[in-house]
């Protein structure tokens, strides 16, 4: 673990260490999370949502051509 003290410029910006940017920021996007007085910076990673396709099986009585009724059945109405 490395610790550095950084000074913010007049617009509140800091420069992230070059070795961290080169290693983790492949497309120059980062996720910033605020938790009280703590700020966490992590590399942005695209999530492949297609891996969740067809991952859940549901037994429906409703005809799938009527999405409004399907939604109502899934919600338990």
Secondary structure, DSSP 4 states (H G I P E B T S, - for coil): ---------TTS--PPPHHHHHHH-SSS-EEEEEETTEEEEEE-----GGGGTT-------S-TT-HHHHHHHHHT-
